[in-house]
Amino acid sequence: MNAQVEEVPEVPVMDIDGKQYALADMTKEQNHMIDQIKDLEAQLHLNEFKQLQLLHGRKAYIDALKLSLEGGD
């Protein structure tokens, strides 16, 4: 007996509070909101990265200033 498994194509979904919604079933306005959410998430990630860079840069300048003030130029 040969059994074949039929592959069902995955339907893109958006998970909101544990509930999945098929993107194909959403209105144009709802899909636009999803695009905005994705863009905001990307911007948040980028800003977290920039914040880390800024914090490290500030610390380096503070450390350099302390060293200079202590006469260790």
N, C-alpha and C positions, 0 to 999 in steps of 0.2 A: 504494500500500500504506500503510495507516494502522497505526501501532504505538502502543499505549497502554502507558504505564508504570503499573503497579499500585503504589500507595503502601502499603507495609507499616507498620503502626503500630509505633512504637518501644516496645520492652519495657524497663521500668526495670531497670537493672543496678547492681550494686555492684562497683567495681574494687578488688581486693585483690592487691597485689604483681603487677600486670600481668595478672591473670586476672579475667575478668568472670563474675559470678554473677547470674542472673535473680532479682529479688526475689520474683517470683510462685512460684518453686520452693523458697523458703526456708520453714522452719518459723516458727511464731509466736515461738518463743524467739529464733531467728536474726534475725527482723525487729526484735524488741525490742532486741537487741544493736546493730543498725544505728541504731536511734533513739537509743540511748545514745551511740554514736560521734558521730553528727551533733550531738547536744547538747553533748558535750564539745568538739568542734571549734569550735562557736559560742562556748562559754565561753572557750576559749583565745584566740580572736580578740578577744573583748571585753577579756580581761585584758591582752593585748598593747597594746591601745588605752589602757587605764587606766594601764598601766605607763609608757607614753610621756608621758601627761599628768602623772603623778606626778614623773617625772624632770625634765620641763621646769619644773614648779612648784618643785621642790626647788632647781633651778639658779637660778631667779629669786630665791628667798629667800637663797641663798648669795651671789649677786651684790649684792643689796641690803645684806646684812650687811657684806660687804667694803667697799662704798662708805661705809656708816655708820662703820665702824671707821677708815677712812682720813680721816674728818672731812668727808666730802662729802655730809652730810645735805642 
